[in-house]
Amino acid sequence: MATVKAVLRKKRNPEGHYPISIRITKDRKSSYLGTGQHIEEKYWDEKNRCVRKSHPNANIINNFILS
């Protein structure tokens, strides 16, 4: 069985934004898939693992993450 979760990686780009990645864990081994989306850390909701509604493109990015 594998688990799939959206995570905010901690490697910041020069603009100060952090990449959103999909973490896939199977047999205790994790691999990451980049989504190509970058946001500021203040817009990431760690509890719900999604972009906060205060971000201008929150609906678009959250729908992208879910698909």
mmCIF file of the N, C-alpha and C atoms, coordinates in Angstrom:
data_MODEL
# 
_entry.id   MODEL 
# 
loop_
_atom_site.group_PDB 
_atom_site.id 
_atom_site.type_symbol 
_atom_site.label_atom_id 
_atom_site.label_alt_id 
_atom_site.label_comp_id 
_atom_site.label_asym_id 
_atom_site.label_entity_id 
_atom_site.label_seq_id 
_atom_site.pdbx_PDB_ins_code 
_atom_site.Cartn_x 
_atom_site.Cartn_y 
_atom_site.Cartn_z 
_atom_site.occupancy 
_atom_site.B_iso_or_equiv 
_atom_site.pdbx_formal_charge 
_atom_site.auth_seq_id 
_atom_site.auth_comp_id 
_atom_site.auth_asym_id 
_atom_site.auth_atom_id 
_atom_site.pdbx_PDB_model_num 
ATOM 1   N N  . MET A 1 1  ? 0.837  -1.180 0.000   1.00 0.00 ? 1  MET A N  1 
ATOM 2   C CA . MET A 1 1  ? 0.000  0.000  0.000   1.00 0.00 ? 1  MET A CA 1 
ATOM 3   C C  . MET A 1 1  ? 0.883  1.243  0.000   1.00 0.00 ? 1  MET A C  1 
ATOM 4   N N  . ALA A 1 2  ? 0.496  2.228  -0.750  1.00 0.00 ? 2  ALA A N  1 
ATOM 5   C CA . ALA A 1 2  ? 1.262  3.472  -0.851  1.00 0.00 ? 2  ALA A CA 1 
ATOM 6   C C  . ALA A 1 2  ? 0.429  4.637  -0.327  1.00 0.00 ? 2  ALA A C  1 
ATOM 7   N N  . THR A 1 3  ? 1.110  5.640  0.205   1.00 0.00 ? 3  THR A N  1 
ATOM 8   C CA . THR A 1 3  ? 0.428  6.861  0.630   1.00 0.00 ? 3  THR A CA 1 
ATOM 9   C C  . THR A 1 3  ? 0.892  8.007  -0.267  1.00 0.00 ? 3  THR A C  1 
ATOM 10  N N  . VAL A 1 4  ? -0.027 8.912  -0.551  1.00 0.00 ? 4  VAL A N  1 
ATOM 11  C CA . VAL A 1 4  ? 0.257  10.051 -1.410  1.00 0.00 ? 4  VAL A CA 1 
ATOM 12  C C  . VAL A 1 4  ? -0.166 11.316 -0.670  1.00 0.00 ? 4  VAL A C  1 
ATOM 13  N N  . LYS A 1 5  ? 0.768  12.266 -0.512  1.00 0.00 ? 5  LYS A N  1 
ATOM 14  C CA . LYS A 1 5  ? 0.472  13.505 0.198   1.00 0.00 ? 5  LYS A CA 1 
ATOM 15  C C  . LYS A 1 5  ? 1.142  14.670 -0.511  1.00 0.00 ? 5  LYS A C  1 
ATOM 16  N N  . ALA A 1 6  ? 0.506  15.828 -0.450  1.00 0.00 ? 6  ALA A N  1 
ATOM 17  C CA . ALA A 1 6  ? 1.097  17.056 -0.955  1.00 0.00 ? 6  ALA A CA 1 
ATOM 18  C C  . ALA A 1 6  ? 1.952  17.657 0.155   1.00 0.00 ? 6  ALA A C  1 
ATOM 19  N N  . VAL A 1 7  ? 3.157  18.089 -0.187  1.00 0.00 ? 7  VAL A N  1 
ATOM 20  C CA . VAL A 1 7  ? 4.065  18.675 0.798   1.00 0.00 ? 7  VAL A CA 1 
ATOM 21  C C  . VAL A 1 7  ? 4.697  19.933 0.220   1.00 0.00 ? 7  VAL A C  1 
ATOM 22  N N  . LEU A 1 8  ? 5.134  20.801 1.114   1.00 0.00 ? 8  LEU A N  1 
ATOM 23  C CA . LEU A 1 8  ? 5.865  21.998 0.722   1.00 0.00 ? 8  LEU A CA 1 
ATOM 24  C C  . LEU A 1 8  ? 7.333  21.723 0.999   1.00 0.00 ? 8  LEU A C  1 
ATOM 25  N N  . ARG A 1 9  ? 8.156  21.684 -0.041  1.00 0.00 ? 9  ARG A N  1 
ATOM 26  C CA . ARG A 1 9  ? 9.583  21.414 0.131   1.00 0.00 ? 9  ARG A CA 1 
ATOM 27  C C  . ARG A 1 9  ? 10.251 22.635 0.735   1.00 0.00 ? 9  ARG A C  1 
ATOM 28  N N  . LYS A 1 10 ? 11.362 22.438 1.395   1.00 0.00 ? 10 LYS A N  1 
ATOM 29  C CA . LYS A 1 10 ? 12.017 23.523 2.126   1.00 0.00 ? 10 LYS A CA 1 
ATOM 30  C C  . LYS A 1 10 ? 13.156 24.174 1.355   1.00 0.00 ? 10 LYS A C  1 
ATOM 31  N N  . LYS A 1 11 ? 13.318 23.861 0.090   1.00 0.00 ? 11 LYS A N  1 
ATOM 32  C CA . LYS A 1 11 ? 14.362 24.508 -0.718  1.00 0.00 ? 11 LYS A CA 1 
ATOM 33  C C  . LYS A 1 11 ? 13.760 25.715 -1.421  1.00 0.00 ? 11 LYS A C  1 
ATOM 34  N N  . ARG A 1 12 ? 14.115 26.893 -0.955  1.00 0.00 ? 12 ARG A N  1 
ATOM 35  C CA . ARG A 1 12 ? 13.539 28.135 -1.452  1.00 0.00 ? 12 ARG A CA 1 
ATOM 36  C C  . ARG A 1 12 ? 14.220 28.568 -2.746  1.00 0.00 ? 12 ARG A C  1 
ATOM 37  N N  . ASN A 1 13 ? 13.442 29.111 -3.685  1.00 0.00 ? 13 ASN A N  1 
ATOM 38  C CA . ASN A 1 13 ? 14.023 29.640 -4.919  1.00 0.00 ? 13 ASN A CA 1 
ATOM 39  C C  . ASN A 1 13 ? 14.443 31.094 -4.694  1.00 0.00 ? 13 ASN A C  1 
ATOM 40  N N  . PRO A 1 14 ? 15.121 31.720 -5.645  1.00 0.00 ? 14 PRO A N  1 
ATOM 41  C CA . PRO A 1 14 ? 15.607 33.095 -5.434  1.00 0.00 ? 14 PRO A CA 1 
ATOM 42  C C  . PRO A 1 14 ? 14.512 34.120 -5.135  1.00 0.00 ? 14 PRO A C  1 
ATOM 43  N N  . GLU A 1 15 ? 13.286 33.892 -5.575  1.00 0.00 ? 15 GLU A N  1 
ATOM 44  C CA . GLU A 1 15 ? 12.188 34.820 -5.290  1.00 0.00 ? 15 GLU A CA 1 
ATOM 45  C C  . GLU A 1 15 ? 11.611 34.638 -3.893  1.00 0.00 ? 15 GLU A C  1 
ATOM 46  N N  . GLY A 1 16 ? 12.048 33.611 -3.163  1.00 0.00 ? 16 GLY A N  1 
ATOM 47  C CA . GLY A 1 16 ? 11.546 33.364 -1.817  1.00 0.00 ? 16 GLY A CA 1 
ATOM 48  C C  . GLY A 1 16 ? 10.331 32.462 -1.767  1.00 0.00 ? 16 GLY A C  1 
ATOM 49  N N  . HIS A 1 17 ? 10.035 31.769 -2.859  1.00 0.00 ? 17 HIS A N  1 
ATOM 50  C CA . HIS A 1 17 ? 8.897  30.858 -2.906  1.00 0.00 ? 17 HIS A CA 1 
ATOM 51  C C  . HIS A 1 17 ? 9.379  29.414 -2.751  1.00 0.00 ? 17 HIS A C  1 
ATOM 52  N N  . TYR A 1 18 ? 8.499  28.576 -2.223  1.00 0.00 ? 18 TYR A N  1 
ATOM 53  C CA . TYR A 1 18 ? 8.825  27.177 -1.979  1.00 0.00 ? 18 TYR A CA 1 
ATOM 54  C C  . TYR A 1 18 ? 8.035  26.292 -2.948  1.00 0.00 ? 18 TYR A C  1 
ATOM 55  N N  . PRO A 1 19 ? 8.638  25.207 -3.445  1.00 0.00 ? 19 PRO A N  1 
ATOM 56  C CA . PRO A 1 19 ? 7.936  24.337 -4.392  1.00 0.00 ? 19 PRO A CA 1 
ATOM 57  C C  . PRO A 1 19 ? 6.946  23.402 -3.692  1.00 0.00 ? 19 PRO A C  1 
ATOM 58  N N  . ILE A 1 20 ? 5.842  23.138 -4.362  1.00 0.00 ? 20 ILE A N  1 
ATOM 59  C CA . ILE A 1 20 ? 4.862  22.163 -3.886  1.00 0.00 ? 20 ILE A CA 1 
ATOM 60  C C  . ILE A 1 20 ? 5.169  20.849 -4.591  1.00 0.00 ? 20 ILE A C  1 
ATOM 61  N N  . SER A 1 21 ? 5.307  19.775 -3.827  1.00 0.00 ? 21 SER A N  1 
ATOM 62  C CA . SER A 1 21 ? 5.605  18.465 -4.380  1.00 0.00 ? 21 SER A CA 1 
ATOM 63  C C  . SER A 1 21 ? 4.598  17.442 -3.887  1.00 0.00 ? 21 SER A C  1 
ATOM 64  N N  . ILE A 1 22 ? 4.524  16.336 -4.586  1.00 0.00 ? 22 ILE A N  1 
ATOM 65  C CA . ILE A 1 22 ? 3.702  15.201 -4.180  1.00 0.00 ? 22 ILE A CA 1 
ATOM 66  C C  . ILE A 1 22 ? 4.651  14.131 -3.649  1.00 0.00 ? 22 ILE A C  1 
ATOM 67  N N  . ARG A 1 23 ? 4.450  13.717 -2.383  1.00 0.00 ? 23 ARG A N  1 
ATOM 68  C CA . ARG A 1 23 ? 5.287  12.681 -1.785  1.00 0.00 ? 23 ARG A CA 1 
ATOM 69  C C  . ARG A 1 23 ? 4.558  11.352 -1.859  1.00 0.00 ? 23 ARG A C  1 
ATOM 70  N N  . ILE A 1 24 ? 5.202  10.354 -2.464  1.00 0.00 ? 24 ILE A N  1 
ATOM 71  C CA . ILE A 1 24 ? 4.645  9.013  -2.570  1.00 0.00 ? 24 ILE A CA 1 
ATOM 72  C C  . ILE A 1 24 ? 5.526  8.092  -1.718  1.00 0.00 ? 24 ILE A C  1 
ATOM 73  N N  . THR A 1 25 ? 4.902  7.438  -0.738  1.00 0.00 ? 25 THR A N  1 
ATOM 74  C CA . THR A 1 25 ? 5.637  6.548  0.155   1.00 0.00 ? 25 THR A CA 1 
ATOM 75  C C  . THR A 1 25 ? 5.110  5.135  -0.010  1.00 0.00 ? 25 THR A C  1 
ATOM 76  N N  . LYS A 1 26 ? 6.022  4.222  -0.327  1.00 0.00 ? 26 LYS A N  1 
ATOM 77  C CA . LYS A 1 26 ? 5.669  2.811  -0.462  1.00 0.00 ? 26 LYS A CA 1 
ATOM 78  C C  . LYS A 1 26 ? 6.806  1.993  0.138   1.00 0.00 ? 26 LYS A C  1 
ATOM 79  N N  . ASP A 1 27 ? 6.451  1.052  0.988   1.00 0.00 ? 27 ASP A N  1 
ATOM 80  C CA . ASP A 1 27 ? 7.438  0.213  1.685   1.00 0.00 ? 27 ASP A CA 1 
ATOM 81  C C  . ASP A 1 27 ? 8.477  1.072  2.408   1.00 0.00 ? 27 ASP A C  1 
ATOM 82  N N  . ARG A 1 28 ? 8.024  2.148  3.051   1.00 0.00 ? 28 ARG A N  1 
ATOM 83  C CA . ARG A 1 28 ? 8.852  3.071  3.820   1.00 0.00 ? 28 ARG A CA 1 
ATOM 84  C C  . ARG A 1 28 ? 9.891  3.803  2.979   1.00 0.00 ? 28 ARG A C  1 
ATOM 85  N N  . LYS A 1 29 ? 9.715  3.854  1.691   1.00 0.00 ? 29 LYS A N  1 
ATOM 86  C CA . LYS A 1 29 ? 10.617 4.594  0.808   1.00 0.00 ? 29 LYS A CA 1 
ATOM 87  C C  . LYS A 1 29 ? 9.821  5.714  0.148   1.00 0.00 ? 29 LYS A C  1 
ATOM 88  N N  . SER A 1 30 ? 10.331 6.928  0.256   1.00 0.00 ? 30 SER A N  1 
ATOM 89  C CA . SER A 1 30 ? 9.620  8.086  -0.284  1.00 0.00 ? 30 SER A CA 1 
ATOM 90  C C  . SER A 1 30 ? 10.251 8.552  -1.588  1.00 0.00 ? 30 SER A C  1 
ATOM 91  N N  . SER A 1 31 ? 9.402  8.978  -2.487  1.00 0.00 ? 31 SER A N  1 
ATOM 92  C CA . SER A 1 31 ? 9.854  9.640  -3.709  1.00 0.00 ? 31 SER A CA 1 
ATOM 93  C C  . SER A 1 31 ? 8.987  10.864 -3.900  1.00 0.00 ? 31 SER A C  1 
ATOM 94  N N  . TYR A 1 32 ? 9.538  11.872 -4.537  1.00 0.00 ? 32 TYR A N  1 
ATOM 95  C CA . TYR A 1 32 ? 8.865  13.159 -4.689  1.00 0.00 ? 32 TYR A CA 1 
ATOM 96  C C  . TYR A 1 32 ? 8.664  13.477 -6.157  1.00 0.00 ? 32 TYR A C  1 
ATOM 97  N N  . LEU A 1 33 ? 7.486  13.986 -6.483  1.00 0.00 ? 33 LEU A N  1 
ATOM 98  C CA . LEU A 1 33 ? 7.180  14.466 -7.819  1.00 0.00 ? 33 LEU A CA 1 
ATOM 99  C C  . LEU A 1 33 ? 6.917  15.958 -7.728  1.00 0.00 ? 33 LEU A C  1 
ATOM 100 N N  . GLY A 1 34 ? 7.639  16.733 -8.503  1.00 0.00 ? 34 GLY A N  1 
ATOM 101 C CA . GLY A 1 34 ? 7.443  18.173 -8.503  1.00 0.00 ? 34 GLY A CA 1 
ATOM 102 C C  . GLY A 1 34 ? 6.188  18.541 -9.273  1.00 0.00 ? 34 GLY A C  1 
ATOM 103 N N  . THR A 1 35 ? 5.472  19.540 -8.807  1.00 0.00 ? 35 THR A N  1 
ATOM 104 C CA . THR A 1 35 ? 4.258  19.985 -9.494  1.00 0.00 ? 35 THR A CA 1 
ATOM 105 C C  . THR A 1 35 ? 4.530  21.189 -10.392 1.00 0.00 ? 35 THR A C  1 
ATOM 106 N N  . GLY A 1 36 ? 5.657  21.858 -10.182 1.00 0.00 ? 36 GLY A N  1 
ATOM 107 C CA . GLY A 1 36 ? 5.940  23.073 -10.936 1.00 0.00 ? 36 GLY A CA 1 
ATOM 108 C C  . GLY A 1 36 ? 5.308  24.311 -10.336 1.00 0.00 ? 36 GLY A C  1 
ATOM 109 N N  . GLN A 1 37 ? 4.613  24.161 -9.218  1.00 0.00 ? 37 GLN A N  1 
ATOM 110 C CA . GLN A 1 37 ? 3.967  25.281 -8.541  1.00 0.00 ? 37 GLN A CA 1 
ATOM 111 C C  . GLN A 1 37 ? 4.854  25.730 -7.384  1.00 0.00 ? 37 GLN A C  1 
ATOM 112 N N  . HIS A 1 38 ? 5.002  27.051 -7.218  1.00 0.00 ? 38 HIS A N  1 
ATOM 113 C CA . HIS A 1 38 ? 5.776  27.625 -6.127  1.00 0.00 ? 38 HIS A CA 1 
ATOM 114 C C  . HIS A 1 38 ? 4.919  28.674 -5.421  1.00 0.00 ? 38 HIS A C  1 
ATOM 115 N N  . ILE A 1 39 ? 4.936  28.651 -4.084  1.00 0.00 ? 39 ILE A N  1 
ATOM 116 C CA . ILE A 1 39 ? 4.183  29.631 -3.302  1.00 0.00 ? 39 ILE A CA 1 
ATOM 117 C C  . ILE A 1 39 ? 5.016  30.084 -2.113  1.00 0.00 ? 39 ILE A C  1 
ATOM 118 N N  . GLU A 1 40 ? 4.572  31.156 -1.485  1.00 0.00 ? 40 GLU A N  1 
ATOM 119 C CA . GLU A 1 40 ? 5.214  31.600 -0.250  1.00 0.00 ? 40 GLU A CA 1 
ATOM 120 C C  . GLU A 1 40 ? 4.782  30.682 0.886   1.00 0.00 ? 40 GLU A C  1 
ATOM 121 N N  . GLU A 1 41 ? 5.651  30.528 1.865   1.00 0.00 ? 41 GLU A N  1 
ATOM 122 C CA . GLU A 1 41 ? 5.377  29.612 2.973   1.00 0.00 ? 41 GLU A CA 1 
ATOM 123 C C  . GLU A 1 41 ? 4.134  30.009 3.766   1.00 0.00 ? 41 GLU A C  1 
ATOM 124 N N  . LYS A 1 42 ? 3.831  31.299 3.850   1.00 0.00 ? 42 LYS A N  1 
ATOM 125 C CA . LYS A 1 42 ? 2.680  31.751 4.639   1.00 0.00 ? 42 LYS A CA 1 
ATOM 126 C C  . LYS A 1 42 ? 1.351  31.307 4.027   1.00 0.00 ? 42 LYS A C  1 
ATOM 127 N N  . TYR A 1 43 ? 1.328  30.943 2.751   1.00 0.00 ? 43 TYR A N  1 
ATOM 128 C CA . TYR A 1 43 ? 0.096  30.508 2.098   1.00 0.00 ? 43 TYR A CA 1 
ATOM 129 C C  . TYR A 1 43 ? -0.129 28.998 2.196   1.00 0.00 ? 43 TYR A C  1 
ATOM 130 N N  . TRP A 1 44 ? 0.796  28.246 2.783   1.00 0.00 ? 44 TRP A N  1 
ATOM 131 C CA . TRP A 1 44 ? 0.649  26.788 2.856   1.00 0.00 ? 44 TRP A CA 1 
ATOM 132 C C  . TRP A 1 44 ? -0.003 26.387 4.171   1.00 0.00 ? 44 TRP A C  1 
ATOM 133 N N  . ASP A 1 45 ? -1.050 25.577 4.081   1.00 0.00 ? 45 ASP A N  1 
ATOM 134 C CA . ASP A 1 45 ? -1.745 25.049 5.262   1.00 0.00 ? 45 ASP A CA 1 
ATOM 135 C C  . ASP A 1 45 ? -1.203 23.651 5.533   1.00 0.00 ? 45 ASP A C  1 
ATOM 136 N N  . GLU A 1 46 ? -0.324 23.528 6.520   1.00 0.00 ? 46 GLU A N  1 
ATOM 137 C CA . GLU A 1 46 ? 0.344  22.255 6.808   1.00 0.00 ? 46 GLU A CA 1 
ATOM 138 C C  . GLU A 1 46 ? -0.638 21.199 7.314   1.00 0.00 ? 46 GLU A C  1 
ATOM 139 N N  . LYS A 1 47 ? -1.626 21.617 8.076   1.00 0.00 ? 47 LYS A N  1 
ATOM 140 C CA . LYS A 1 47 ? -2.591 20.663 8.639   1.00 0.00 ? 47 LYS A CA 1 
ATOM 141 C C  . LYS A 1 47 ? -3.419 19.994 7.542   1.00 0.00 ? 47 LYS A C  1 
ATOM 142 N N  . ASN A 1 48 ? -3.952 20.789 6.622   1.00 0.00 ? 48 ASN A N  1 
ATOM 143 C CA . ASN A 1 48 ? -4.803 20.248 5.557   1.00 0.00 ? 48 ASN A CA 1 
ATOM 144 C C  . ASN A 1 48 ? -4.036 19.929 4.281   1.00 0.00 ? 48 ASN A C  1 
ATOM 145 N N  . ARG A 1 49 ? -2.751 20.275 4.258   1.00 0.00 ? 49 ARG A N  1 
ATOM 146 C CA . ARG A 1 49 ? -1.875 20.024 3.110   1.00 0.00 ? 49 ARG A CA 1 
ATOM 147 C C  . ARG A 1 49 ? -2.440 20.599 1.816   1.00 0.00 ? 49 ARG A C  1 
ATOM 148 N N  . CYS A 1 50 ? -2.759 21.879 1.867   1.00 0.00 ? 50 CYS A N  1 
ATOM 149 C CA . CYS A 1 50 ? -3.278 22.583 0.691   1.00 0.00 ? 50 CYS A CA 1 
ATOM 150 C C  . CYS A 1 50 ? -2.909 24.059 0.799   1.00 0.00 ? 50 CYS A C  1 
ATOM 151 N N  . VAL A 1 51 ? -3.230 24.813 -0.246  1.00 0.00 ? 51 VAL A N  1 
ATOM 152 C CA . VAL A 1 51 ? -2.955 26.250 -0.266  1.00 0.00 ? 51 VAL A CA 1 
ATOM 153 C C  . VAL A 1 51 ? -4.096 26.972 0.442   1.00 0.00 ? 51 VAL A C  1 
ATOM 154 N N  . ARG A 1 52 ? -3.755 27.944 1.275   1.00 0.00 ? 52 ARG A N  1 
ATOM 155 C CA . ARG A 1 52 ? -4.775 28.708 2.006   1.00 0.00 ? 52 ARG A CA 1 
ATOM 156 C C  . ARG A 1 52 ? -5.619 29.545 1.054   1.00 0.00 ? 52 ARG A C  1 
ATOM 157 N N  . LYS A 1 53 ? -6.839 29.814 1.456   1.00 0.00 ? 53 LYS A N  1 
ATOM 158 C CA . LYS A 1 53 ? -7.767 30.601 0.631   1.00 0.00 ? 53 LYS A CA 1 
ATOM 159 C C  . LYS A 1 53 ? -7.312 32.033 0.443   1.00 0.00 ? 53 LYS A C  1 
ATOM 160 N N  . SER A 1 54 ? -6.393 32.507 1.274   1.00 0.00 ? 54 SER A N  1 
ATOM 161 C CA . SER A 1 54 ? -5.917 33.873 1.147   1.00 0.00 ? 54 SER A CA 1 
ATOM 162 C C  . SER A 1 54 ? -5.004 34.064 -0.065  1.00 0.00 ? 54 SER A C  1 
ATOM 163 N N  . HIS A 1 55 ? -4.513 32.971 -0.649  1.00 0.00 ? 55 HIS A N  1 
ATOM 164 C CA . HIS A 1 55 ? -3.680 33.061 -1.863  1.00 0.00 ? 55 HIS A CA 1 
ATOM 165 C C  . HIS A 1 55 ? -4.581 33.378 -3.052  1.00 0.00 ? 55 HIS A C  1 
ATOM 166 N N  . PRO A 1 56 ? -4.159 34.272 -3.962  1.00 0.00 ? 56 PRO A N  1 
ATOM 167 C CA . PRO A 1 56 ? -5.027 34.663 -5.088  1.00 0.00 ? 56 PRO A CA 1 
ATOM 168 C C  . PRO A 1 56 ? -5.435 33.503 -6.004  1.00 0.00 ? 56 PRO A C  1 
ATOM 169 N N  . ASN A 1 57 ? -4.571 32.501 -6.176  1.00 0.00 ? 57 ASN A N  1 
ATOM 170 C CA . ASN A 1 57 ? -4.872 31.376 -7.063  1.00 0.00 ? 57 ASN A CA 1 
ATOM 171 C C  . ASN A 1 57 ? -5.081 30.078 -6.294  1.00 0.00 ? 57 ASN A C  1 
ATOM 172 N N  . ALA A 1 58 ? -5.606 30.161 -5.090  1.00 0.00 ? 58 ALA A N  1 
ATOM 173 C CA . ALA A 1 58 ? -5.736 28.990 -4.227  1.00 0.00 ? 58 ALA A CA 1 
ATOM 174 C C  . ALA A 1 58 ? -6.595 27.899 -4.862  1.00 0.00 ? 58 ALA A C  1 
ATOM 175 N N  . ASN A 1 59 ? -7.743 28.253 -5.437  1.00 0.00 ? 59 ASN A N  1 
ATOM 176 C CA . ASN A 1 59 ? -8.626 27.239 -6.022  1.00 0.00 ? 59 ASN A CA 1 
ATOM 177 C C  . ASN A 1 59 ? -7.958 26.517 -7.175  1.00 0.00 ? 59 ASN A C  1 
ATOM 178 N N  . ILE A 1 60 ? -7.267 27.246 -8.012  1.00 0.00 ? 60 ILE A N  1 
ATOM 179 C CA . ILE A 1 60 ? -6.614 26.653 -9.175  1.00 0.00 ? 60 ILE A CA 1 
ATOM 180 C C  . ILE A 1 60 ? -5.505 25.693 -8.739  1.00 0.00 ? 60 ILE A C  1 
ATOM 181 N N  . ILE A 1 61 ? -4.665 26.132 -7.808  1.00 0.00 ? 61 ILE A N  1 
ATOM 182 C CA . ILE A 1 61 ? -3.553 25.291 -7.361  1.00 0.00 ? 61 ILE A CA 1 
ATOM 183 C C  . ILE A 1 61 ? -4.049 24.069 -6.599  1.00 0.00 ? 61 ILE A C  1 
ATOM 184 N N  . ASN A 1 62 ? -5.055 24.229 -5.730  1.00 0.00 ? 62 ASN A N  1 
ATOM 185 C CA . ASN A 1 62 ? -5.579 23.086 -4.978  1.00 0.00 ? 62 ASN A CA 1 
ATOM 186 C C  . ASN A 1 62 ? -6.242 22.062 -5.898  1.00 0.00 ? 62 ASN A C  1 
ATOM 187 N N  . ASN A 1 63 ? -6.954 22.507 -6.910  1.00 0.00 ? 63 ASN A N  1 
ATOM 188 C CA . ASN A 1 63 ? -7.530 21.563 -7.875  1.00 0.00 ? 63 ASN A CA 1 
ATOM 189 C C  . ASN A 1 63 ? -6.445 20.844 -8.652  1.00 0.00 ? 63 ASN A C  1 
ATOM 190 N N  . PHE A 1 64 ? -5.356 21.541 -8.972  1.00 0.00 ? 64 PHE A N  1 
ATOM 191 C CA . PHE A 1 64 ? -4.221 20.918 -9.657  1.00 0.00 ? 64 PHE A CA 1 
ATOM 192 C C  . PHE A 1 64 ? -3.585 19.847 -8.777  1.00 0.00 ? 64 PHE A C  1 
ATOM 193 N N  . ILE A 1 65 ? -3.436 20.138 -7.491  1.00 0.00 ? 65 ILE A N  1 
ATOM 194 C CA . ILE A 1 65 ? -2.854 19.171 -6.562  1.00 0.00 ? 65 ILE A CA 1 
ATOM 195 C C  . ILE A 1 65 ? -3.741 17.920 -6.456  1.00 0.00 ? 65 ILE A C  1 
ATOM 196 N N  . LEU A 1 66 ? -5.043 18.113 -6.390  1.00 0.00 ? 66 LEU A N  1 
ATOM 197 C CA . LEU A 1 66 ? -5.960 16.980 -6.247  1.00 0.00 ? 66 LEU A CA 1 
ATOM 198 C C  . LEU A 1 66 ? -5.978 16.083 -7.490  1.00 0.00 ? 66 LEU A C  1 
ATOM 199 N N  . SER A 1 67 ? -5.754 16.659 -8.639  1.00 0.00 ? 67 SER A N  1 
ATOM 200 C CA . SER A 1 67 ? -5.771 15.852 -9.876  1.00 0.00 ? 67 SER A CA 1 
ATOM 201 C C  . SER A 1 67 ? -4.430 15.260 -10.128 1.00 0.00 ? 67 SER A C  1 
# 
